[in-house]
Amino acid sequence: MAPLPRIHSYAIESTILPDLSMTVKARFDMDPSAEDGRVLPFILSDRMTISRATIDGQPAEVMQRGVHSDPFSSGAFLLTPAEPLPNKPHQIELEYRGTVIRQVEPGAYFVDERNAWYPQNGTTHANFDLTFRIPQNLRLVSTGESVGESMDGEVRVVHRRTSVPESMAGFNLGSYQVTGSQAGGYDVECYSPGGGHDQLQNVAEQTSGILDFFSKRWGKLPIRSVAVSPIPGYFGQGFPGLIYLSSVSYLREQDRPAELRSSSMDAFFSEVLLPHEVAHQWWGNLIAPADYRSEWLIEAMANDGALQFLQSKEGPGALVPILDRYRSNLLRPQNGHSIESAGPVDFGFRLMENEDLFTWHAITYDKGTWILRMLRERLGDDGFLRMQVRMLQEFSSKPFTNEDFRRVASEFVPPGAPDRDLSLFFDTWIYGTGIPELNIENGPQGSLLDLSGTTDDFTVDVPLRCRDASRSREVFVRASSGSQSIRRTSKSEVCRLPSPSDFLYVQIAKE
């Protein structure tokens, strides 16, 4: 069973000084656990130093540690003054300071510890009351609805508060221009350190259109406002109500550096990145994984959503080169093996530890997207969409595991289909590795499906398209290494491999 959230409310007061260091006072209520004893663990950036801590109003001893190589290890421990009372939440207050922000160019800043600037303990489902005091020449945006913004001498005071419990909270700052857009019940703010107003307005209007598209598919978000702000770099990140969008995506394609100009780069920065991060308002913020093994699904759902949005604008052909690139990334050789063979998607961040960032990214994003692509083929478009809505409804207040996902998805497998509980599908694609090489031969004596390029224990249901003079049908053939005969309905029936855009495989010619 997935662990339940333990922290239910935060009140965080932060002061960002001209040298970009922060002083923070964080207050929160935390449910006790029988496993804690007198020690309460937290994740907090090792760039932050705790100067004072109290538990239930009493001073608490602090122990801090930090392991730069493991983003999940940086943290602190508090020693309670006495044995905790069961079923009585602790009231905890921490004061700490450090530097998690750096200036990368005039007016542009980078928040390094976007996930660890405040203390956390496991899965979070909490209300956030956030107050920031910053230099007057800067603007700040964060998770939460705006409560107020005022000047106190040379200090700008920004107050934001979430209207519903959220899984996390982030902030961004810079010398921003701001423009807005309203559509579908959402207020969209777009922040930029410079550039033309038209392009800034274009990003705001794109965001509104994407929110409307996803809201019609998955339901309205419980929040009213979404802010898009730039982050220097070639990536994005989606926090509740706050999207970090690569500064490259703010530029017109013709204004981007030459090394970032190609069909694949243009598609990523112009077509995929923004809808991917907007989709995280549902996948990752509205619902969240229980552990690192199920984190892949959040990225895969967001990426699949981005591709569905792209398809709605440009047709299914726009996805073909993207899916081909994902397949090529997975097949790329590394240390004598393919990238994909480094481990299954449920290895999560361990792929980064054991291999490298590219391997983790290819398996999490590229293979994860392919897994959902194939699951959509199994469930049908309508079944897949209803499955998504069920996931969002069932896990809006509790984290999900891979097995939760399998259970929900299996409810939408069509009658008569094989592997109704999706146990083989999950064993093959989520808990296992392998991209099969397939070939099919149709002859007077029958049809044969050949599978190679995988381990002997690899098994997969291959969806074939079979047709004769009177009808066409889809037939699933359970295949392992070697040749499998296909039961045909007539001697004239011819079976074909699935479209390379619908199934993750490599087609080979038999020698």
C-alpha positions in Angstrom: 0.0 0.0 0.0 1.3 3.5 -0.9 2.3 5.6 2.1 -0.2 8.4 3.0 0.9 12.1 3.0 2.0 13.2 6.5 2.3 17.0 6.1 -1.0 18.8 5.5 -0.2 22.5 5.8 2.7 24.9 5.3 3.3 28.5 6.2 6.6 29.6 4.7 8.1 33.1 5.0 11.1 33.7 2.8 13.4 36.7 2.4 15.6 36.8 -0.7 18.5 39.3 -0.1 20.3 41.3 -2.8 23.1 38.7 -2.8 20.4 36.1 -3.6 20.8 34.2 -0.3 17.5 33.2 1.4 16.4 33.3 5.0 13.4 31.1 5.6 11.0 30.3 8.4 8.8 27.3 7.7 6.0 26.1 9.9 4.0 23.0 9.3 1.9 20.2 10.9 3.1 16.7 10.5 1.4 13.4 11.4 3.5 11.1 13.6 4.5 7.6 12.6 5.2 4.6 14.8 8.4 4.1 12.8 9.8 7.5 13.7 10.4 7.1 17.4 12.0 10.4 18.4 13.7 11.0 15.1 11.8 12.9 12.3 13.5 12.9 8.9 13.1 15.5 6.2 14.4 16.3 2.7 15.9 19.7 2.6 18.6 21.1 0.2 22.1 20.7 1.6 22.6 24.3 0.5 20.4 25.3 3.4 21.6 25.4 7.0 19.1 25.0 9.8 19.7 27.5 12.6 16.7 26.8 14.8 14.1 24.1 15.2 11.1 23.6 17.5 8.7 20.7 17.8 5.4 21.5 19.5 7.0 24.7 20.8 10.0 23.0 22.4 13.6 23.3 21.1 14.7 20.3 19.0 18.1 19.0 18.2 19.0 19.2 14.5 21.2 16.8 12.5 21.9 17.6 8.8 23.5 15.6 6.1 23.9 16.1 2.4 24.9 13.8 -0.4 25.3 15.7 -3.7 25.3 12.6 -5.8 21.9 11.6 -4.6 19.1 14.2 -4.8 16.9 12.0 -2.7 19.4 11.9 0.2 19.9 15.6 1.1 18.1 16.1 4.3 17.9 16.7 8.0 16.8 14.9 11.1 15.0 16.4 14.1 15.2 14.8 17.5 12.0 15.2 19.5 12.3 16.3 23.1 10.0 13.4 24.2 8.3 10.3 22.8 5.6 11.5 20.3 2.0 11.1 21.2 0.1 8.8 18.9 -2.5 10.4 16.5 -1.5 13.9 17.5 0.2 16.0 14.7 3.5 17.7 15.5 3.7 21.4 15.1 7.2 22.0 13.6 9.0 25.2 12.9 12.4 25.5 11.2 14.5 28.5 10.5 17.2 28.1 7.9 19.2 30.1 5.4 21.3 29.4 2.3 21.7 30.1 -1.4 19.6 28.2 -4.0 19.4 31.0 -6.6 22.1 32.2 -9.0 22.1 34.9 -11.6 23.0 33.6 -15.1 22.8 36.8 -17.1 21.4 40.3 -16.5 17.8 40.0 -15.4 17.8 36.1 -15.6 18.1 33.9 -12.6 18.2 30.1 -12.0 16.6 28.4 -9.0 18.8 25.4 -8.4 16.8 23.6 -5.7 13.3 23.9 -7.1 12.2 20.7 -5.3 14.1 21.1 -2.0 14.0 24.7 -0.9 11.5 23.8 1.8 11.4 20.7 4.2 9.5 17.7 3.0 8.7 14.2 4.3 7.6 11.6 1.7 4.5 12.2 -0.3 3.0 15.7 0.2 -0.7 16.7 0.0 -0.7 20.1 1.7 -2.0 23.6 1.6 0.8 26.3 1.2 0.8 29.8 2.5 3.8 31.5 1.0 5.2 34.9 1.7 8.3 36.2 -0.1 10.2 39.5 0.6 12.5 40.3 -2.4 14.5 43.2 -3.8 12.1 45.8 -5.4 13.8 45.5 -8.8 12.7 41.8 -9.1 9.4 40.1 -9.7 8.5 36.7 -8.2 5.9 34.2 -9.1 5.1 31.0 -7.2 2.6 28.2 -6.7 -0.7 29.5 -5.3 -3.3 32.2 -6.0 -2.2 35.8 -5.5 -3.3 37.1 -2.1 -1.5 40.4 -2.5 1.7 42.2 -3.6 3.0 45.4 -2.0 6.1 47.5 -1.4 7.7 47.9 2.0 10.4 50.5 1.5 12.8 48.9 -1.0 11.4 45.4 -0.5 8.6 43.8 -2.6 6.3 41.6 -0.6 4.6 38.8 -2.5 1.9 36.7 -0.8 0.4 33.6 -2.4 -1.8 30.8 -1.0 -3.0 27.6 -2.5 -6.8 27.1 -2.8 -6.5 23.3 -2.6 -3.9 20.9 -1.2 -0.9 20.5 -3.6 1.9 17.9 -3.9 4.7 20.6 -4.0 5.4 24.3 -4.3 7.9 26.2 -6.4 8.9 29.8 -7.2 10.7 31.7 -9.8 12.1 35.2 -10.0 13.6 37.7 -12.4 13.4 41.2 -13.9 10.2 40.2 -15.6 7.7 41.6 -18.1 4.2 40.2 -17.5 1.3 39.7 -19.8 -1.9 37.7 -19.3 -4.6 35.8 -21.0 -8.0 34.4 -19.9 -9.8 31.4 -21.3 -11.9 28.6 -20.0 -12.0 29.8 -16.5 -8.2 30.1 -16.1 -6.1 33.2 -15.6 -2.8 32.7 -17.4 0.2 34.9 -16.6 3.3 34.8 -18.7 6.6 36.2 -17.4 9.7 37.0 -19.4 12.9 38.9 -18.7 12.7 40.6 -22.1 11.9 40.1 -25.7 8.9 41.2 -27.8 5.5 41.7 -26.3 3.9 39.8 -29.2 6.0 36.6 -28.5 5.2 36.9 -24.8 1.5 37.2 -25.6 1.8 34.3 -28.0 3.1 32.0 -25.2 0.2 33.1 -22.9 -2.4 32.4 -25.6 -0.8 29.0 -26.4 -1.0 28.1 -22.7 -4.6 29.1 -22.6 -5.4 26.9 -25.6 -3.5 23.9 -24.2 -5.3 24.3 -20.8 -8.6 24.3 -22.6 -7.7 21.2 -24.7 -6.6 19.1 -21.6 -9.6 20.4 -19.5 -12.0 19.0 -22.1 -10.2 15.6 -22.0 -9.4 15.2 -18.3 -11.7 17.7 -16.5 -11.1 21.1 -15.0 -8.2 21.8 -12.7 -9.1 22.8 -9.1 -6.9 25.9 -9.5 -7.9 29.2 -11.2 -4.5 30.6 -12.2 -1.4 29.2 -14.1 1.8 31.1 -14.5 4.5 30.5 -17.1 8.0 31.7 -16.3 11.3 31.2 -18.1 14.1 29.0 -16.9 17.6 29.3 -18.5 18.3 25.9 -20.1 16.9 23.4 -22.5 14.2 21.9 -20.3 11.0 22.7 -18.5 9.3 21.7 -15.3 5.7 21.8 -14.1 4.8 22.8 -10.5 1.2 23.3 -9.3 0.1 26.6 -11.0 3.7 27.3 -12.0 5.4 26.3 -15.2 9.1 26.7 -15.8 9.5 26.9 -19.5 12.9 26.8 -21.3 14.0 30.3 -22.3 14.6 28.9 -25.8 10.8 28.3 -26.2 10.2 32.0 -25.8 12.3 32.7 -28.9 11.0 32.6 -32.4 12.6 29.6 -34.2 14.6 31.9 -36.5 16.0 33.7 -33.5 17.3 30.6 -31.7 21.0 29.6 -31.7 22.1 27.7 -34.8 23.0 24.6 -32.7 19.3 24.5 -31.6 17.9 24.6 -35.1 16.8 21.3 -36.6 13.4 19.7 -37.2 13.6 17.7 -34.0 14.8 20.7 -31.9 12.1 22.9 -33.4 9.4 20.3 -32.6 10.7 20.0 -29.0 10.9 23.6 -28.1 7.9 24.9 -30.2 5.5 22.0 -30.2 6.1 19.5 -27.3 7.7 21.2 -24.3 5.0 23.7 -23.3 2.0 21.2 -23.6 4.2 18.6 -21.7 4.6 21.0 -18.8 1.0 22.1 -18.9 0.0 18.4 -18.7 1.9 18.1 -15.5 -0.8 20.3 -13.9 -2.8 17.0 -14.0 -0.1 14.4 -14.1 2.3 15.1 -11.2 0.4 17.9 -9.5 -3.3 16.7 -9.4 -2.1 13.1 -8.8 1.4 12.0 -7.8 3.3 8.7 -7.7 3.9 6.8 -4.5 7.5 6.0 -5.1 10.3 6.3 -7.6 9.2 3.2 -9.4 6.0 4.8 -10.6 7.4 8.2 -11.4 7.9 7.2 -15.1 4.1 7.3 -15.6 3.9 11.0 -14.7 6.4 11.9 -17.4 4.9 9.5 -19.9 1.3 10.8 -19.4 2.5 14.4 -19.8 4.4 13.5 -23.0 1.5 11.5 -24.4 -0.7 14.5 -23.7 1.7 16.8 -25.5 1.7 14.5 -28.5 -2.1 14.3 -28.5 -2.3 18.1 -28.5 0.2 18.2 -31.4 -1.9 15.6 -33.3 -5.0 17.7 -32.8 -3.3 20.6 -34.5 -1.3 18.9 -37.2 -2.7 15.4 -37.7 -1.2 12.0 -36.8 1.6 12.3 -39.3 3.3 14.9 -37.1 3.9 12.2 -34.5 5.7 9.8 -36.8 9.2 11.5 -36.8 8.9 12.0 -33.0 8.1 8.3 -32.3 10.8 7.2 -34.7 13.3 9.4 -32.8 12.2 7.9 -29.5 12.7 4.4 -31.0 16.2 5.3 -32.3 17.2 6.8 -28.9 16.2 3.5 -27.2 18.2 1.4 -29.8 21.3 3.6 -29.6 24.3 1.4 -28.7 26.1 2.0 -25.4 28.8 -0.3 -23.9 27.9 -3.0 -26.3 24.2 -3.0 -25.6 21.2 -0.8 -26.5 20.2 2.1 -24.2 16.9 0.4 -23.6 18.5 -2.7 -22.1 20.0 -0.7 -19.2 16.8 -1.3 -17.2 13.0 -1.2 -17.1 11.1 2.1 -16.7 10.3 1.3 -13.1 14.0 1.6 -12.2 13.4 5.4 -12.1 16.3 7.5 -10.9 18.5 4.4 -10.4 19.0 4.5 -14.2 20.7 7.9 -13.7 22.8 6.5 -10.9 23.8 3.3 -12.7 24.1 4.8 -16.3 23.7 8.5 -17.2 21.2 11.2 -17.7 20.5 10.3 -21.3 19.8 6.7 -20.5 17.3 7.8 -17.8 15.7 10.3 -20.1 15.3 7.9 -23.0 13.8 5.1 -20.9 11.6 7.3 -18.8 10.3 9.7 -21.5 10.8 7.9 -24.8 10.0 4.3 -23.7 7.3 5.5 -21.3 5.6 7.4 -24.2 5.8 4.2 -26.3 4.3 2.1 -23.5 1.3 4.4 -23.3 1.1 4.5 -27.1 0.8 0.7 -27.1 -1.7 0.7 -24.2 -3.9 3.2 -26.1 -3.9 0.7 -29.0 -5.1 -2.0 -26.6 -7.8 0.0 -24.9 -8.9 2.1 -27.8 -9.0 5.9 -27.8 -12.2 6.1 -25.7 -11.1 3.4 -23.3 -7.7 5.0 -22.8 -9.3 8.4 -22.1 -11.8 7.0 -19.6 -8.9 5.2 -17.9 -7.0 8.5 -17.6 -10.1 10.2 -16.1 -10.5 7.3 -13.6 -6.9 7.6 -12.5 -7.2 11.4 -12.0 -10.4 10.9 -9.9 -9.3 7.9 -7.8 -5.8 9.3 -6.9 -6.5 13.0 -6.4 -5.9 12.6 -2.7 -3.6 9.6 -2.4 -0.5 8.5 -4.3 -0.6 5.7 -6.9 1.7 2.7 -7.6 2.4 0.8 -10.9 0.0 -1.9 -9.7 -2.7 0.7 -9.1 -2.2 1.8 -12.6 -2.4 -1.8 -13.9 -5.6 -2.4 -12.0 -7.3 0.7 -13.3 -6.1 0.2 -16.9 -7.3 -3.4 -16.9 -10.8 -2.3 -16.2 -10.9 -0.8 -19.7 -9.5 -3.8 -21.7 -12.1 -4.7 -24.4 -14.1 -7.9 -23.9 -12.5 -10.8 -25.7 -9.0 -9.3 -25.8 -6.1 -11.4 -24.4 -4.3 -10.5 -21.2 -7.4 -8.9 -19.6 -5.5 -8.1 -16.4 -2.6 -6.7 -18.4 -0.1 -8.7 -16.3 1.9 -9.8 -19.4 1.8 -6.3 -20.8 3.2 -4.9 -17.5 5.8 -7.7 -17.1 7.0 -7.1 -20.7 7.0 -3.3 -21.0 7.1 -1.9 -17.5 8.9 -4.5 -15.4 11.1 -5.9 -18.2 13.4 -4.8 -21.0 13.6 -5.7 -24.7 12.5 -4.3 -28.1 11.7 -7.2 -30.4 12.8 -7.7 -34.0 9.9 -9.0 -36.0 9.3 -10.5 -39.4 6.2 -12.1 -40.9 6.0 -14.5 -43.8 2.7 -15.5 -45.5 2.8 -18.6 -47.6 0.4 -21.3 -48.9 1.0 -23.4 -45.9 0.3 -20.6 -43.4 1.8 -17.5 -41.9 4.8 -17.4 -39.5 5.8 -14.7 -37.1 9.5 -14.6 -36.2 10.7 -12.8 -33.1 14.4 -12.2 -32.3 16.7 -9.7 -30.7 15.5 -10.3 -27.1 16.3 -12.6 -24.2 14.7 -16.1 -24.2 12.3 -15.1 -21.4 10.8 -12.2 -23.4 7.2 -12.7 -24.3 4.8 -10.2 -25.9 1.3 -10.1 -27.5 1.9 -8.8 -31.0 -1.2 -7.2 -32.7 -1.3 -8.3 -36.3 -3.6 -7.0 -39.1 -5.0 -9.8 -41.1 -7.1 -9.5 -44.2 -8.7 -11.7 -46.9 -11.2 -11.0 -49.6 -14.1 -10.7 -47.3 -12.9 -9.1 -44.1 -10.1 -7.7 -42.0 -9.4 -8.4 -38.4 -6.8 -7.7 -35.6 -5.3 -10.8 -34.0 -2.9 -11.0 -31.1 -0.2 -13.5 -31.3 1.7 -14.3 -28.1 5.3 -14.5 -29.3 8.6 -15.4 -27.8 12.0 -15.9 -29.3 11.7 -18.0 -32.5 8.9 -18.7 -34.9 5.1 -18.7 -34.1 2.5 -20.0 -36.5 -0.6 -17.8 -37.1 -4.0 -19.4 -37.3 -5.6 -18.0 -40.4 -9.3 -18.0 -41.2 -8.7 -18.7 -44.9 -5.9 -19.7 -47.2 -6.1 -16.2 -48.8 -5.8 -14.3 -45.6 -2.6 -12.3 -45.3 -1.3 -10.9 -42.0 0.8 -7.8 -41.6 2.9 -6.4 -38.8 1.5 -3.5 -36.8 2.2 0.0 -37.9 5.7 1.1 -36.8 3.9 4.1 -35.2 1.7 1.9 -33.0 4.0 -0.7 -31.7 7.6 -0.6 -30.4 9.6 -3.1 -32.5 12.1 -3.3 -35.3 11.1 -4.9 -38.6 13.7 -7.1 -40.1 13.9 -9.1 -43.4 14.4 -12.8 -43.0 17.7 -14.0 -44.6 
